[in-house]
Amino acid sequence: RLNNNSLVGTIPLSLTTIDTLQVLDLSNNGLVGDVPVNGSFSLFTPISFANNKLNNPPPAPPPPIPPTPPAQSGISSTGAIAGGVAAGAALLFAAPAIVLALWRKRKAPDHFFDVPAEEDPEVHLGQLKRFSLRELQVATDNFSNKNILGRGGFGKVYKGRLADGSLVAVKRLKEERTQGGELQFQTEVEMISMAVHRNLLRLRGFCMTPTERLLVYPFMVNGSVASCLRERSEFQPALDWAIRKRIALGAARGLAYLHDHCDPKIIHRDVKAANILLDEEFEAVVGDFGLAKLMDYKDT
């Protein structure tokens, strides 16, 4: 991340040859010139270059026009006239269909995506994978109640197992409280994904359809501080004071990064024991940060 470093000049083309370059943030600098579009730069979104004096990425060159084969001397003018008449007739019959298609497109409902989720190709938003709704339905057994990990102000969280066997936590946001359209949602999701810290829950991916918005996170095997304190069985040992101190310090470091070092700064707005998760080493991992920007501020 090289944002807010007062960088000037043009973006070196040598960066496009680095195959391992997967994350790049050059926002809020004084860079000029064109943005490269080849190599790893094809993965980056405009937010990575925001607040500079850069030109828009150049459009891809049009495909070359195939050479016109030389006309054969044996073709008569009568054949050319017949071909022109046939083409005109075809255009006459095709015109109503073209007009109808354009009218339907203009009248299409304002959805986040115009195609069903199960038909969406796999795409990535920077380092985030966009999951299909069907993929998450299969992972959570169609959002079965038996897979519910918790309920909160932003929606329910489900345990899921992806096709590769990895465990995830799928947060299903409440539809009636989501704000904004496709571009705003994707922008806010990418901003959340750029907050990377040892004590912050890493966003793995997202899913968005006309009726659903979901966020996908790694599964935390030891649950949350709330579950360890309130829902442990009689055979499960209590958290000793050394672990509790480490959890408190880890949560504080995560929140300090959000409030003071993250760019832009993120205010959590919903800090509670249920949102302090615990990894396999009982290290604190702060979750649910940034969701207030995706939802209604008044309800947080």
N, C-alpha and C positions, 0 to 999 in steps of 0.2 A: 504494500500500500504506500503510494507516494503522493497522496493527496495533501493539500495545504503545505507544500514545501517550497513555494515561490519558484517553481521550475519554469524556465523560459526556453524558447527555441522550438524546434520541430521534434516529433516523435521519431526516434531512430528506427530505420527499417530493419536493423539487425534484430530487433525484438521479435519480429515475425518468424524468425528462424529457430526460436527456442521452443522446442516441442513440449517441454515440461511446464511452460507458462500457462497456468490455468486461471489465475486470479490476478487482476490488475486494476488499480484504482488511481487514476491520474486527475481526479476532479479537483477543482479549486486551485488551479495554478495559472501560469501565463503562457501556456503552450499555443503555438500557431501552426498553420499549415494544414495538410490533409491527414485524416485518420486512416492508417493502414487497414485493409479489409481482408488480407490474406493471412494464412497461418493461424495462430491462436487468436488473432484479433477478430476472427469471424464468430467467436463465442461471446465476445464482450458486448454489452448493451450500452446505449448512450449515457446511462448514469455513470459509467466508468470514466467518462470524459467531460462531465458537466462543468459549467463555470470556467471554461477556457475560451480562447479565441480561435478555436479550430474550425476548419471547414467541415461540411457534412461529408461522410464517406462517399467517394465517387461511385456512381452506379456501375454495375457490372456491364462490361461491353456486350453489345448485342451479338448473337451468334452470326457467324459469317454467312453471307447469302450465297447459296450454291450457284455455280456458274450455269447460265442458261445454255442448254444443249443447242448446237447449231441446227437451224431449220433444214429439213430435208427438201431437196429441190423438187421432189415428186408431189408435194402437197399442193393441191389446187386451191384457188381462191374460193371455190364452192365449198370445200371442206372447212375453211376458216369461217365463212359466213354461217355454216350450220353449227359450228362449235359456239360461235357468239350467241346465236339464238338459243341454244340449249342452256348456256350459262345464264342468260338473262331470265329464262323461264325458271331456273332453279332459284335464283335470287328473289324472284317475285313470290315464290311459294315460301321461301325461308324468312322473308321480312316479317310477317305477322308473328312467327315463333320468336324471333329475336326481340321484337318489341314487348311481347308478353313476358319473356325472361327478364328483361330490364325492369319492367314494372313490378314484377314480383320481388326482385332484389331491392328495389327502392322501398317497398312496403314491408320488408322483412322485419320481424320484431327485434327490439334492441336487446339482444342477449350478449353475455360475455363471449361466448363462442357460438358460431352458427351451425356447428356440426355436432352430432351426438358424441358424448365422451368416449364411448367405446370405439369410435372411428378415428379419434385423434391420433396422429402419429406421435411417437415419442420425441419430445423436444426438451431442451434444457434452457433454463434461465440462468446464465452464468454457470455457477457450479451446482445449481439446484436442478433436480430432476422433476419434470412434470409427470406425475403418475396419472394413468387413466382411472376413471371411477370404477370400472370393472375390476381393475387390478386391486384396488383397495377394498372393494366388496368381497372379493375372494379371500384376501388376506385377513379380514375381520369376520369371516363367516356371515357376510351381509349385515355387518354392524350388529351382531348378536349381543343381547344384553349380558350374556355370560362373559363377554370380552370387555365389558366396561371397566376401565381402570379408575375413573373418577368423573365427577360432574363439577362444573364451575360456571362462572358468570359468562364465559365465552362459548360454552358448549360442552359436549361430552368427549372423553378421551377413551379410545379403544385400543386394546392390545391386538397386534396383527403379526402375521408371519408372511413375508414376501416369498415369491417364487424361488429365490436363491437361498431360502432358509433363514434369513436374518429376521430378527424380531424388531418391530417398530411400535411406536405409539402414534396413533392417528387421531388428531384433534379435529372434530367435526364442528365447524363454527355454526352458530345459530343463524339461519338464513335471514330471519326478520331483522337482525341487528347489523348485518354487514352493510358497509357504506361504500359508495363510489362504484366505478365501472372497472372493466378489465385492466386498463392501463394503470389506474391508481392502485389496484390490488397487487399487480405484478411489481410496481415500483416499491410499495411498502414491504412486500415479501423479500425483495432483493435487499432492501435496507436492513431488514432483520438478519438476513443471512450474512451480512458483512460484519456483524458483531461477533468476533471470534475471540474466545478467551477460555482458559482451562476451566473456569467456574461458571460458564454459560452454556445452556443447552443448545447444541448445534442443530440448526434446521436442515433437514436432509432433502426435503422436496415438498411439493404442493400439488393440489388437484383443484381445478376450477371448471365447472359446467354451468349451464343456465340456472341450475337449481342448487348447486352444492359448491361449498368452498371448504377445503380440507388442508391441513398442514401435517407433514410427516416428520417425526423426530425419532432419534434412536431410543430404544427401550432401556429404561433404567431398572436394573435387576433388583435393587434394594428399595424401590418405591420412593416415597417422600418422607420428609421428617415427620409430617402429620401421621402417616400410616405406621411408622416405626414407633411413635410415642403412644398412639391411641388404639391401633388395631393389631398389635403383636399378640401372638398366642402365648400361653403360659410356658411353652417350651422354648420360646425364642428369647434369647438374653436381651436385657435392656441395654440401651446405649450408655457406655460408661462416659465419665466426664471428659476424658481425653478426646474421645471421638466427638462429643458434643462441642467442645472448644474448637476442634478442627473444622467442624461443620459451620460454626458461627463465623470463623475467620474466612473460610472459603466463600460463604455467601456474601460477606462484606466486600471481599475482593471483586466478586462478580458485579455487584451493584456499583462499586466505585468505578469500575471500567465503563459501565453503561452511562453513569452520570458525568464522569469527568474526562474520559479518554476516548470514548466512542465518537465517531464522526459520521453523521450528526449524532449529538447526544440523545439518549433514549431514557425517558423517565418510566419506571416500571409501572407504577400506579396500582399494583395488586400484589404487594409482597405479603406472603403468609406462609405458614409451615407446609401447606399442601403444594406450594409452588417452589419449594426448595427440595430438589430431587437428590438421590444418592446413587452414585455409581457403584461398581463392584468393589471399590476400595473405600466406600463410605465417604468419598469426597463430595462436597456440596456442589450441586449444579443448579443454577438459577434458571427456571423456566417461565414461560408465559410472558416474557418481556416483549414489548413492541406491539402486543395485540390490541392495546387501547387505540392505536392509530388505525387499525383495520376495522374497529367496531365503533360503537357510539360512546364518545367520551363521557356523556352524562351518566352512564350506567356503570362506570368503573370506580 
